[in-house]
């Protein structure tokens, strides 16, 4: 559960072909000029992921579908430091990366992929004050647990709040 080294890094932008919505510029700081003419290096990203035994993201429910759509890497094992570490049980009532970073005494340029990755990695190196184990250890133990996916197919719309309360998430592709 300890980070012993950091290997190759990857960074690539992609021109979406349309102007960036103002909310994206506000959140990420990226401008139309930053992405103009940029082509995402799918080959470089795929090569890096091919070498990974596990892919860790702080919000895998966002990163995984996008990665699988862009690169077709559906055979990879993922771990989510947002959902698979019980931050509340560890004494942190909020699991947002920016808040956890602040709790642990560091700040970063949030919502930029490279900075988010660096911050998540840095956070995972911290030992929990009580157990002394790095958060990465907690995450890897959770990632090894067997899980199953239950879908609430054909549930009436009126049940959405009760389902959400029980941990269900909306799947836009399957519409369930």
C-alpha positions in Angstrom: 0.0 0.0 0.0 3.0 2.3 -0.4 3.9 4.3 -3.4 7.6 3.4 -4.2 8.0 5.3 -7.4 6.2 7.3 -10.1 6.8 6.1 -13.7 5.9 7.6 -17.0 3.3 10.4 -17.1 1.0 11.3 -19.9 -0.7 14.5 -20.9 -2.7 15.3 -24.0 -5.5 17.7 -25.0 -8.2 17.3 -27.6 -9.9 20.0 -29.7 -13.7 19.2 -29.3 -14.4 21.0 -32.6 -16.9 23.4 -30.9 -16.3 26.3 -28.5 -15.8 25.3 -24.9 -18.8 26.1 -22.7 -18.0 28.9 -20.3 -18.6 26.5 -17.4 -15.7 24.3 -18.6 -13.4 27.3 -18.9 -14.4 28.4 -15.4 -13.8 25.0 -13.9 -10.7 23.9 -15.8 -9.1 27.1 -16.8 -8.9 25.8 -20.4 -9.7 28.1 -23.2 -10.6 27.6 -26.9 -7.0 28.7 -27.7 -5.6 26.0 -25.4 -7.3 23.2 -27.3 -7.4 24.6 -30.8 -5.9 22.1 -33.2 -5.0 19.6 -30.4 -5.3 15.9 -31.2 -5.6 13.4 -28.3 -2.7 11.0 -28.4 -4.8 7.8 -28.2 -1.8 5.6 -29.0 0.3 7.0 -26.2 -2.6 6.8 -23.7 -3.4 3.2 -24.7 0.3 2.2 -24.5 0.5 3.6 -20.9 -2.8 1.9 -19.9 -1.7 -1.5 -21.4 1.1 -1.6 -18.8 -1.2 -0.9 -15.9 -2.3 -3.7 -13.5 -4.9 -1.4 -12.0 -6.2 2.1 -12.9 -6.9 4.4 -10.0 -9.1 7.4 -10.3 -10.6 9.6 -7.6 -14.0 9.5 -9.4 -13.8 6.4 -11.6 -17.5 6.7 -12.4 -16.5 9.8 -14.5 -13.1 8.7 -15.8 -13.8 5.0 -16.6 -16.6 5.4 -19.1 -14.7 8.2 -20.9 -11.5 6.1 -21.0 -13.3 3.1 -22.2 -15.1 5.1 -24.9 -12.0 6.8 -26.2 -9.6 3.9 -25.8 -11.7 0.7 -25.6 -9.9 -0.5 -22.5 -12.7 -2.5 -21.0 -10.6 -5.3 -19.6 -8.8 -3.2 -17.0 -9.3 -3.3 -13.2 -10.3 0.0 -11.8 -10.2 1.4 -8.2 -12.0 4.5 -7.1 -10.4 6.5 -4.2 -13.7 8.5 -4.0 -16.1 5.6 -3.5 -13.9 2.7 -2.4 -12.3 4.4 0.6 -14.7 5.0 3.4 -13.6 8.6 4.1 -16.4 9.2 6.5 -15.4 6.2 8.6 -11.8 7.5 8.5 -13.0 10.8 10.0 -13.5 12.9 6.8 -17.1 13.8 6.2 -16.5 14.9 2.6 -14.7 12.8 -0.1 -14.1 15.6 -2.7 -10.5 15.6 -3.7 -10.0 19.4 -3.1 -11.5 19.1 0.4 -9.4 16.1 1.3 -6.3 17.8 0.0 -7.0 20.8 2.2 -7.6 18.5 5.3 -4.1 17.1 4.6 -2.4 20.5 4.2 -1.9 20.8 0.4 -3.6 22.6 -2.5 -3.6 22.0 -6.2 -5.1 23.3 -9.4 -8.3 21.3 -9.4 -10.2 20.0 -12.4 -7.1 19.7 -14.6 -6.5 16.0 -15.3 -2.7 16.1 -14.6 -3.1 18.1 -11.4 -6.0 15.9 -10.2 -3.9 12.7 -10.8 -0.9 14.2 -8.9 -3.2 15.3 -6.0 -4.9 11.9 -5.8 -1.6 10.1 -5.8 -0.2 12.5 -3.2 -3.3 12.0 -1.0 -3.0 8.2 -1.2 0.5 8.4 0.3 -0.7 9.9 3.5 -1.1 7.5 6.5 -4.3 7.4 8.3 -3.7 9.0 11.7 -5.1 6.1 13.7 -4.2 3.0 11.6 -0.9 4.4 10.3 -1.7 2.7 7.0 -1.5 4.8 3.8 -4.8 5.5 2.2 -3.5 3.5 -0.8 -3.6 0.4 1.4 -7.3 1.0 2.2 -8.0 1.5 -1.5 -6.2 -1.7 -2.6 -7.9 -3.8 0.0 -11.3 -2.4 -1.1 -10.4 -3.0 -4.8 -9.7 -6.7 -4.1 -13.1 -7.3 -2.6 -15.6 -9.0 -4.9 -18.5 -6.9 -6.0 -21.6 -7.3 -8.1 -23.7 -4.8 -10.0 -27.4 -4.7 -9.5 -29.5 -2.8 -11.9 -33.0 -1.5 -11.2 -34.3 -2.0 -14.7 -37.8 -0.6 -15.5 -38.0 1.1 -12.1 -40.7 3.8 -12.1 -39.3 7.4 -12.2 -40.9 8.0 -8.8 -38.6 5.5 -7.2 -35.4 7.4 -8.2 -34.9 9.1 -4.8 -35.3 5.9 -2.9 -32.9 4.1 -5.3 -30.3 6.9 -5.1 -30.5 6.7 -1.3 -29.7 3.0 -1.5 -26.6 3.7 -3.6 -27.9 3.2 -7.1 -26.6 5.5 -9.9 -28.2 6.4 -13.2 -26.8 4.6 -16.2 -27.6 6.8 -19.2 -26.6 4.1 -21.8 -29.0 1.5 -20.4 -31.5 4.1 -19.2 -31.8 2.4 -15.8 
